[in-house]
């Protein structure tokens, strides 16, 4: 919500000083845009957005109000846009930072690992080992990242993020049930720019960003950007007082854009990131193995790795919970104007090496200590053709997408201090996966005010799990009877999905829309702590039938914007992380399908610019979900029986009609005022807040329930009118709320991961 110059320089969008022009393009609707001040009368902005006919097309439009994106107000799809200024203001350096910036979005770490799980409008998958297709797909510059570790890697030198809701895959990429997070990084510029920013805050946290961008010749441009993040660890070992959670990561990205002629643009890109941070620590909520008291302060933690475990896993003595992750990749994005249509291709390769050492019981005992080693690579290729003339009655988009992933993972679990499993266990496997999809999308102008939309996609997903082996150390059973005796397991999904929609421009400033979308997500495997053959049975695909209606409107000469929608989801085969009880062993995780669930909700966004310089934003989301047909392990009854008898017995309960536990209410708002100090300076105070309702991922056990929380940030930015630099101070979580970002199960216990405490800091930014 700062100056336009700040936004343009930070995102490296191409800005041209031209006579006033009118918008001449169609695009996918953005349900909300944050942090956009008004542009000068002669400024036309060129930027990437996600149109309904072609998500990669270039949109040119003139700003007519403080909120921008006027073209998006005439398209009927719900998308929340978060610009680069907002991302920087909230120190968003990875996808977990998006959770409180978009309605009904949940982004949580898997345990204390560097992998992440997404839920959007109550649809998501808590993936133990990140080897299954997520319900929410993450894209970076158009490249899908279906592996949770890749999706959780760093975000820097950003142009913006779009959070799209509902079944997708009709205009690009892979089909999924919940939606997409589209991350756009800054592109090379045709004029020379360079800049840097430094953000320093409490707990010795430091975030540094650098970039340089400009022309190499008349038809070649480049951009090089890098970042580093250090410190920020706020957790304390409850036994020794040692700190935990300090970041130590950095990355580089380079892009070269080449225009061999006036119809062609080719962008070559490469990226590298290294993360040697300390892992987040777990805190004890329930410990049935040692009856460790619950930690009253969720910022307390504990760890205690046995020498044998550290030796077997290749870690040195005295090692804290930590990450050692390397990510690198390269890609080529090609676009060609064919006259009647635009041809575009995206080719990409990504490689990761992940090593996460975690203590998930949060105590000095070896109850549930984990060491995860995963090597994986991804190759993807997309080819699409989209109509060019925005005045044609029929807009169309067709394409094909292919991806192939290869994964090898070794997971060590140390249970030697648990009593019930006095050994170290090693599980290893390989997984190969490939998907091929074809899609098409149409947008027909029936009348000047009425548009009809239709889309279809077909996807075939084929994955194999092989070389599965589980072994035990420090026990007479070595290895266990469960070995690669069971051989290769396969899962094949081959399905169609489709959508239909209508847009009606009732007035020049008021549009109504509705849509029906059917999406699916392929099945997958349980590959964590696998000890019985039944755990290798693949889950079935899940499908979602989504109904949505909404409206978009601007009033009082574009000084207030009011958008709203309502949705109803009919959910079949929902994939969830369930439980299985293995006699004489214990409770193990296993993915299961829920036959039927239903989710419904409403969303509302209000943006106001009542006086020059004052921007107000409020987003409201309310949703409910119920299981219609679901019987599962009753973890509360299993635990009670174990405490009473010392025996593990599979006890089931029907959860038909039970609330799904998704956060019912999410609120997110901000206010800023850009005050002029004379003719040369500006001062911008701001206030942001968010509220998130309670969450319960495991029905029937309130120990898993994460209480509701309210967060508030305040800040002040001083800058010259030119926008070439700015100096700011801020306090995030000014009320110092204690809250959890996830609660999950360990061995005979439950642990939590805390959210960030109050952070006081300052930032300096320069752009030239």
Protein Blocks (a to p, Z undefined) as FASTA:
>chain_A
ZZfklmmmmnopacddddddddfbdcdddfbdehiacddfklccddddddfklmkbccdd
ddfbfnljmlmmmcccddddddfklmmmnopabfklmmmmcghiacddehjbfbdcddee
hiacddfklpaccfbdcdeehiacfbfklmmmccehifbdcddedjehjlgcjddfkbcc
ddddddddfbdcddddddddehhiacddddddddfbfkbccdddddddeehiabdcfklo
paehiacdddddddddddfbfkbccdddddddddfbdcdddddfbdcklopacdfblkbc
cddddfklmmmnopaehiacddddddddddddddddehjaccddddddddddddddddfk
opabdfbccdddddddddddddddddfblmbmbdcddddddddddddddddddfklnoma
gcddddddddddddddddddddddfblmbccdddddddddddddehiacddehiabdcdf
bdcknopaddddddddddddddddfbfkbccddddddddddddddfehiabfklmpccdd
dddddddddddddeehhiaccdddddddddehiacddddddehibccddddddfbacddd
ddddddddfbghiacdddddddddddfbdcdddfklmmmmmmmnopacdddddfehiaeh
iafbdcdddddddddehjlbccdddddddddddddfbghiaklpccdddddddddddddf
klpaccddddehklopacdfbdcddehiacddddddddddddddddZZ
